[in-house]
Amino acid sequence: MKTVAVLLVALLALAMVGCSEDSTLPVSPTDQSAMAPRSLEKRAARMFTSTTSPNLQDPIIDPGSSRILPDGKMIVRGMILRSRFDAVFADEGPGAQADLVTGNGVLEMNFTADPLAGEMFAWGTLTITPDAPEAEGGKWEISWHGKGALTAQGWVTPLKEVGHGTGGALTGMQFFGELVSTVRGFPADWEGVGEGCIVIH
């Protein structure tokens, strides 16, 4: 009888603890879909490699303001340049979606450079108007920033880029990129090489 009592107590303990440490109530499939975070909604990312360069025929829209401090630091604010952004998408080929990134750009540039220390901090914006008619007049509004160094090749600056589409077919899309800029001279002797993606909701 004592053995039976011990077994009953053990079974009762197992029933109370259960097989899982999760004490939440079961959720029906309908409730699960309602509780799913918005980040799990359908999104598609299209990867690309990119190059950017100045418009050599007419690069300057606005030279902005520039000065050299007594310690040799160079400060440039509000320089506006015409540029070109070219993308090659990983999914290019027959049946691929249109290239909604490649196009002419307007680049706003700000930087503080210290030639003696070989250091630069740069930031600004880039507006791209895609060539593709499928963009339906939309544009990319991108901000960027990075810290660079003076090398034998010029000022080399890894940049982080983030932006969003506005208007036309680009509305609601997001832009993420990384680009290494090499500047040998302004306004026309520079280039950038990078990669990134656009996210389509």
N, C-alpha and C positions, 0 to 999 in steps of 0.2 A: 504494500500500500504506500509505503514511504517512497519507493522508487517511482511509482505512478505519479505521486504528487510532485516530485522533482522534475519529471518529464513534462508535466503540465505547465509548471512555472517556466521552464526553459522555452517551450513552444510559445507561450504568451509573450515572453521577452522578445523572441525573434519576430513575432507578428507586429509588435509595437515598433521595433527598430526598422524592419523592412530590409530590402536588398539595396536600397539607394540612400545616399546621404542627402539627396535633394528632397526637401520637405515641401516643395511647392505643389500646388494642385495641378492635376492634368489639365491641359488646354486643348480645346477642340481645334481642328484644322482651320476653321473659320476665324476663331479668335487669334490663332497664330499669325494668320495673314494680316489681320488688323493691327497686331502688335509689332510687325516687322519694321525695323528702322528704315527711314527714307533712303539711307545710304545703300540699301540692298535693291532699290528700284533699278530697273533695267538701264544700264549705261554702257556706252561703247567708247573705247579709247583707240585712237588711230595714231600710231607711232610714226615719226618722221626724223630724218636728218636735215640739217639746214645750213645755209650759208647766207651771210649778209654783207653788203658792201655799199659804198657811197655811190650816188649818181654822179658820174664823172663829168658830165656835160654842164651841170648846174647844181652843185652840191649844197650851197648855202642859201637858206631861207632867211635866217636871222643870226648874225654872229654872236648875239648875246653880249655879256660883259666879261672882260678878262683883265687880270692884273697879276703882276709878279711882286711878291712881298720882299722886303729887305733880306730875309733869310733864304731866298731863292724859291720858295714855294709858288706854284702856279695855280691860280684859281680861275675857273671858268664856270659861268652860270648862264643858263637859258640859251645855249647854242642850239639852233634848230637846223637840221640838215635833211636833205632828200636822200633816201636810201632805197635799197632793193633787198627784199627777203625772198629767198628761194628755198622751197621744201621738196624733199623726195620722200614720199610715203612708203612704208614697208609693204602696204597692201596694193601697190600700184600694179596695173596689168589689166587684161580684158575683164570687164565687168566690175572694176573697182569704182569706188565713189570718186567724185570730183575732188581735185586739189583745192581746198577752201582756204589755203594759207598763202601760197605764193603770190606776191604782188609788190607794188610800190609802197614805200613807207615814208613816214615823217618821224624823224628821230630827234627827241629833245635830250640834250646831254648836259650834265653838270659833273664837274670833277675838281678835286684838289690833289695836285701832284707835288711830290717832294723829290726832285731829282737827286739831291744829296743823299737822302735816305733810300732812294730807289723804291718809294712807295706811292700808291695812288688809291684814292677811293672815288668811285664813280657811280652815278645813279641817274635815272631819267625815265622817259617813257618812249614807247614806239607805237605808232598807229599804222596798221597795215590795211590797205585796200586790195583785196584779192582780185586777181585777173579773171577768175572763173565766173561766167555769168550765173552759175548755180548759186553763188553767194548772194544773189539778188540785192546787191547794193550794200550788204553788210560790211562791217569793219571790225578789226581786232584792236582792242585797247589794252596795251601791255605795259607793265611797269618792270623795271629791272634795276639791279644794283650789284656791285662787286668790289673786291679789293684786289688791286693789281700790283705788279712789280716791274721794275725796269730791267730788261734783259738785253742780250746782244741783238735780238730780233725786234726790239722796241718795247713799248708798254704792253705787257700781256696780262689780261684781266679775265678771270673766270667769272661769269655773270649768271645770276639766277633770274629767270623770267616768269612772270605769272600775269594772266590777263583773262579777258572775257570777250565774247562776241557781242556786238550791238547792231541791231537792225537786220532786215532781210532774213536769210536762212541761218545766220550766225547767232541769232538771239538765243540766249540761254546756254551757249557752248562755252567751254573753259579752255584755256591755253596754259600749258606748263612747259618750260624749257630750260636748258642749260647751254650756255654758249661761251666760247673762249674768244675774246676780242684781242686782236693784235694791232696796235696803233703805232705807226711810224711817223705820221705827221698829219695835222689837220689842215684843211677839212677833207682831203681826198685820198690820203694814203693810209687806209685801214681796212680791216676785214674781220669777219667773225665766222667761226665754224662751230656747229653744235648739234643738239638733238632735242627732241621733245615729243609732246603729244597733244592732241586736242581731244576733249571729252564731250561726247554728244549725249545728251539726256533723252 
